[in-house]
Amino acid sequence: MRLLLQSGDWWEEYWDDFVLCTIVQHSFSFVVAKDKNDRWIGMGRVVSDGVSDAYLQDIVVLSEWRGNGIGTAIVRELMSICKDAGIGWIGIIAGPETEYFYRRFGFARMGGYTPMRYEGV
């Protein structure tokens, strides 16, 4: 998991094993893709209350495995889990380089809204 998150440019230096375990345990859903040697090559998760809203997060595939449909399979599985739970609002914050990828699943820009992140006061 550490290698995947580092490859996705989301790594925070303070993330230790406790933080990584907590990320998995507190996710509504967590999906992993493995190679034939049981090595993690892709992952994604859903952050949600399980009822109304859900956010796809930390979707990443190791660079050497990209282009093989792994990311597509991860997103489809996460979307299916959300839909099966009856969650009607599913969001994601996509970088400019991945926007085209998520559009294939029906995601679109939310006009009139600006993603924001708490930076402190």
One Martini backbone bead per residue (centre of mass of N, CA, C, O) as a GRO file, in nm:
protein
  121
    1MET     BB    1   0.058   0.063  -0.021
    2ARG     BB    2   0.288   0.259  -0.001
    3LEU     BB    3   0.381   0.243  -0.298
    4LEU     BB    4   0.117   0.339  -0.423
    5LEU     BB    5   0.093   0.616  -0.282
    6GLN     BB    6   0.367   0.722  -0.380
    7SER     BB    7   0.293   0.696  -0.692
    8GLY     BB    8   0.035   0.910  -0.644
    9ASP     BB    9   0.132   1.173  -0.476
   10TRP     BB   10   0.004   1.129  -0.153
   11TRP     BB   11   0.229   1.126   0.028
   12GLU     BB   12   0.293   1.121   0.379
   13GLU     BB   13   0.549   1.119   0.605
   14TYR     BB   14   0.361   1.045   0.869
   15TRP     BB   15   0.292   0.771   0.750
   16ASP     BB   16   0.218   0.490   0.909
   17ASP     BB   17   0.095   0.188   0.986
   18PHE     BB   18  -0.145   0.302   1.139
   19VAL     BB   19  -0.254   0.485   0.917
   20LEU     BB   20  -0.290   0.269   0.699
   21CYS     BB   21  -0.491   0.093   0.859
   22THR     BB   22  -0.702   0.317   0.902
   23ILE     BB   23  -0.771   0.371   0.612
   24VAL     BB   24  -0.893   0.094   0.564
   25GLN     BB   25  -1.095   0.062   0.809
   26HIS     BB   26  -1.249   0.357   0.735
   27SER     BB   27  -1.348   0.248   0.486
   28PHE     BB   28  -1.612   0.151   0.303
   29SER     BB   29  -1.403   0.075   0.070
   30PHE     BB   30  -1.156  -0.178  -0.050
   31VAL     BB   31  -0.939  -0.211  -0.337
   32VAL     BB   32  -0.741  -0.480  -0.483
   33ALA     BB   33  -0.464  -0.535  -0.698
   34LYS     BB   34  -0.301  -0.833  -0.818
   35ASP     BB   35  -0.058  -1.030  -0.886
   36LYS     BB   36   0.065  -1.355  -0.917
   37ASN     BB   37   0.249  -1.272  -0.642
   38ASP     BB   38   0.063  -1.082  -0.450
   39ARG     BB   39   0.110  -0.798  -0.556
   40TRP     BB   40   0.052  -0.476  -0.533
   41ILE     BB   41  -0.087  -0.272  -0.826
   42GLY     BB   42  -0.370  -0.178  -0.700
   43MET     BB   43  -0.607   0.087  -0.593
   44GLY     BB   44  -0.909   0.162  -0.391
   45ARG     BB   45  -1.159   0.393  -0.249
   46VAL     BB   46  -1.425   0.454  -0.010
   47VAL     BB   47  -1.583   0.748   0.110
   48SER     BB   48  -1.848   0.701   0.360
   49ASP     BB   49  -2.175   0.669   0.514
   50GLY     BB   50  -2.358   0.455   0.330
   51VAL     BB   51  -2.610   0.649   0.205
   52SER     BB   52  -2.551   0.928   0.031
   53ASP     BB   53  -2.232   0.964   0.012
   54ALA     BB   54  -1.941   0.947  -0.217
   55TYR     BB   55  -1.581   0.884  -0.242
   56LEU     BB   56  -1.332   0.858  -0.451
   57GLN     BB   57  -1.006   0.717  -0.358
   58ASP     BB   58  -0.688   0.631  -0.415
   59ILE     BB   59  -0.642   0.586  -0.724
   60VAL     BB   60  -0.406   0.326  -0.820
   61VAL     BB   61  -0.138   0.241  -1.055
   62LEU     BB   62   0.121   0.105  -1.149
   63SER     BB   63   0.296   0.208  -1.416
   64GLU     BB   64   0.361  -0.089  -1.537
   65TRP     BB   65   0.020  -0.147  -1.536
   66ARG     BB   66  -0.072   0.048  -1.722
   67GLY     BB   67  -0.315  -0.023  -1.977
   68ASN     BB   68  -0.480  -0.305  -1.852
   69GLY     BB   69  -0.761  -0.230  -1.682
   70ILE     BB   70  -0.729  -0.188  -1.371
   71GLY     BB   71  -0.857   0.086  -1.311
   72THR     BB   72  -1.128   0.018  -1.432
   73ALA     BB   73  -1.194  -0.217  -1.239
   74ILE     BB   74  -1.183  -0.056  -0.979
   75VAL     BB   75  -1.400   0.154  -1.042
   76ARG     BB   76  -1.630  -0.043  -1.103
   77GLU     BB   77  -1.634  -0.173  -0.823
   78LEU     BB   78  -1.685   0.083  -0.656
   79MET     BB   79  -1.947   0.163  -0.798
   80SER     BB   80  -2.103  -0.096  -0.734
   81ILE     BB   81  -2.095  -0.070  -0.428
   82CYS     BB   82  -2.249   0.195  -0.415
   83LYS     BB   83  -2.505   0.110  -0.568
   84ASP     BB   84  -2.577  -0.137  -0.383
   85ALA     BB   85  -2.611   0.076  -0.131
   86GLY     BB   86  -2.772   0.339  -0.255
   87ILE     BB   87  -2.574   0.543  -0.364
   88GLY     BB   88  -2.626   0.856  -0.545
   89TRP     BB   89  -2.354   1.011  -0.456
   90ILE     BB   90  -2.061   1.046  -0.664
   91GLY     BB   91  -1.723   1.137  -0.607
   92ILE     BB   92  -1.436   1.328  -0.745
   93ILE     BB   93  -1.090   1.422  -0.746
   94ALA     BB   94  -0.944   1.529  -1.039
   95GLY     BB   95  -0.694   1.547  -1.232
   96PRO     BB   96  -0.617   1.668  -1.536
   97GLU     BB   97  -0.482   1.381  -1.625
   98THR     BB   98  -0.774   1.212  -1.531
   99GLU     BB   99  -1.044   1.314  -1.642
  100TYR     BB  100  -1.089   1.130  -1.890
  101PHE     BB  101  -1.116   0.867  -1.732
  102TYR     BB  102  -1.379   0.947  -1.557
  103ARG     BB  103  -1.576   1.014  -1.790
  104ARG     BB  104  -1.629   0.709  -1.873
  105PHE     BB  105  -1.820   0.681  -1.592
  106GLY     BB  106  -1.986   0.980  -1.572
  107PHE     BB  107  -1.810   1.203  -1.504
  108ALA     BB  108  -1.834   1.554  -1.402
  109ARG     BB  109  -1.831   1.864  -1.381
  110MET     BB  110  -1.905   2.104  -1.124
  111GLY     BB  111  -2.089   2.352  -1.156
  112GLY     BB  112  -2.019   2.607  -0.916
  113TYR     BB  113  -1.767   2.446  -0.806
  114THR     BB  114  -1.500   2.422  -0.549
  115PRO     BB  115  -1.239   2.272  -0.461
  116MET     BB  116  -1.135   2.213  -0.118
  117ARG     BB  117  -0.871   2.278   0.132
  118TYR     BB  118  -0.740   2.254   0.429
  119GLU     BB  119  -0.470   2.494   0.556
  120GLY     BB  120  -0.549   2.671   0.776
  121VAL     BB  121  -0.527   2.966   1.015
   0.00000   0.00000   0.00000
